[in-house]
Amino acid sequence: MSNKNEDQNCNFEQKQSYKDEEKKELNQLLEILRKKLPEGFKIGAAVGKGDCFFDSVAQGLNELKDKGLIIDSKGFIVKSLRESYKQYAQQVDQSKEGSWLDNAFKVEIEELCEYILRVEFTAEDIKNAQVLAQK
């Protein structure tokens, strides 16, 4: 009969082995992608959980700013990009039927006006609101 500690240790080792294998496969894929990218392109990491697009755009804009290609007194962050996007989307929603944004939402499940109401909130904002609501 095996004891509980041995079972837990075995499960941990199996999970670790799976994670190591998955990490190896992802690194191989990453290397293949790097070889296929044009010169000067790079692959980076972005935060997850709903902010990945805005985080990757912020990283790219900050890199351009650091190279002097964007002149702005402040850096770019997820929150400021979401707020700017909301302002832009509100203008488009009110004045430009048939715009690229309007057309993009024609294939989405939700309406543009519904998306605009929440786009400014980061994943962290939503998480904090949920914690407050539970209290």
VMD Tcl script that draws the C-alpha trace (Angstrom):
set ca {
  {0.00 0.00 0.00}
  {1.43 3.40 -0.93}
  {1.24 6.27 1.42}
  {-0.33 9.64 0.70}
  {3.01 11.49 0.51}
  {4.29 9.13 -2.18}
  {1.12 9.65 -4.24}
  {1.36 13.43 -3.93}
  {5.04 13.34 -4.84}
  {4.30 11.19 -7.89}
  {1.53 13.56 -9.02}
  {3.85 16.55 -8.60}
  {6.57 14.84 -10.65}
  {4.07 13.97 -13.40}
  {2.80 17.55 -13.53}
  {6.34 18.93 -13.57}
  {7.32 16.53 -16.37}
  {4.27 17.64 -18.39}
  {5.12 21.31 -17.82}
  {8.74 20.74 -18.85}
  {7.62 18.97 -22.05}
  {5.11 21.70 -22.83}
  {7.76 24.37 -22.24}
  {10.17 22.54 -24.55}
  {7.54 22.37 -27.32}
  {6.71 26.07 -26.94}
  {10.39 27.00 -27.12}
  {10.78 24.93 -30.30}
  {7.78 26.68 -31.85}
  {9.16 30.05 -30.79}
  {12.49 29.27 -32.46}
  {10.73 28.28 -35.70}
  {8.74 31.52 -35.65}
  {11.85 33.62 -34.99}
  {13.59 32.11 -38.02}
  {10.65 33.01 -40.25}
  {10.30 36.62 -39.13}
  {11.76 39.38 -41.31}
  {14.89 41.09 -40.03}
  {14.17 43.56 -37.25}
  {11.03 41.80 -36.07}
  {10.89 40.22 -32.67}
  {8.60 38.13 -30.53}
  {7.83 39.40 -27.07}
  {5.72 38.45 -24.10}
  {2.56 40.24 -23.06}
  {0.42 40.01 -19.97}
  {-2.54 37.69 -20.22}
  {-6.03 37.57 -18.80}
  {-7.69 40.02 -21.21}
  {-5.08 42.74 -21.55}
  {-2.67 41.00 -23.95}
  {-3.58 43.06 -27.04}
  {-3.32 46.41 -25.28}
  {-0.13 45.34 -23.47}
  {1.59 44.29 -26.70}
  {0.57 47.55 -28.40}
  {1.84 49.54 -25.40}
  {5.18 47.71 -25.55}
  {5.51 48.45 -29.26}
  {4.61 52.12 -28.86}
  {7.04 52.49 -25.94}
  {9.78 50.95 -28.05}
  {9.07 53.44 -30.84}
  {9.04 56.24 -28.26}
  {12.42 55.10 -26.89}
  {13.82 55.25 -30.44}
  {12.51 58.81 -30.80}
  {9.94 57.87 -33.43}
  {7.03 58.93 -31.23}
  {7.22 62.21 -29.39}
  {5.10 62.13 -26.27}
  {5.86 63.26 -22.74}
  {4.60 60.03 -21.18}
  {4.86 56.32 -21.76}
  {2.08 54.05 -22.91}
  {0.28 51.68 -20.55}
  {-2.67 49.32 -20.91}
  {-5.05 51.62 -19.01}
  {-4.27 54.73 -21.06}
  {-4.59 52.82 -24.35}
  {-7.94 51.37 -23.28}
  {-9.19 54.84 -22.34}
  {-7.98 56.34 -25.64}
  {-9.57 53.50 -27.57}
  {-12.87 54.06 -25.78}
  {-12.83 57.74 -26.77}
  {-12.06 56.83 -30.37}
  {-14.73 54.11 -30.47}
  {-17.34 56.50 -29.06}
  {-16.59 58.98 -31.86}
  {-16.78 56.25 -34.49}
  {-19.98 54.84 -33.03}
  {-21.65 58.23 -33.17}
  {-20.46 59.47 -36.54}
  {-19.04 56.89 -38.92}
  {-21.39 54.08 -39.85}
  {-19.54 51.70 -42.14}
  {-16.14 52.41 -40.57}
  {-13.64 49.57 -40.09}
  {-14.66 49.40 -36.44}
  {-18.36 49.28 -37.24}
  {-17.72 46.58 -39.85}
  {-15.59 44.55 -37.44}
  {-18.42 44.43 -34.93}
  {-20.92 43.24 -37.53}
  {-19.34 39.79 -37.23}
  {-19.11 39.88 -33.42}
  {-21.73 38.60 -31.01}
  {-21.93 41.84 -29.04}
  {-22.76 45.29 -30.31}
  {-20.15 48.05 -30.55}
  {-22.08 50.20 -28.07}
  {-21.99 47.36 -25.51}
  {-18.24 46.90 -25.99}
  {-17.58 50.62 -25.60}
  {-19.14 50.57 -22.13}
  {-16.47 48.24 -20.77}
  {-13.40 48.55 -22.99}
  {-11.70 51.08 -20.71}
  {-11.49 48.58 -17.84}
  {-8.36 46.47 -17.49}
  {-8.41 42.90 -16.24}
  {-7.15 44.24 -12.90}
  {-10.02 46.79 -12.75}
  {-12.55 44.01 -13.31}
  {-10.92 41.76 -10.73}
  {-10.92 44.56 -8.14}
  {-14.59 45.35 -8.85}
  {-15.51 41.69 -8.38}
  {-13.69 41.57 -5.04}
  {-15.51 44.73 -3.87}
  {-18.86 43.33 -5.02}
  {-18.31 40.20 -2.94}
  {-17.78 42.20 0.25}
}
mol new
graphics top color blue
foreach p $ca { graphics top sphere $p radius 0.5 }
foreach p [lrange $ca 0 end-1] q [lrange $ca 1 end] { graphics top cylinder $p $q radius 0.2 }
display resetview
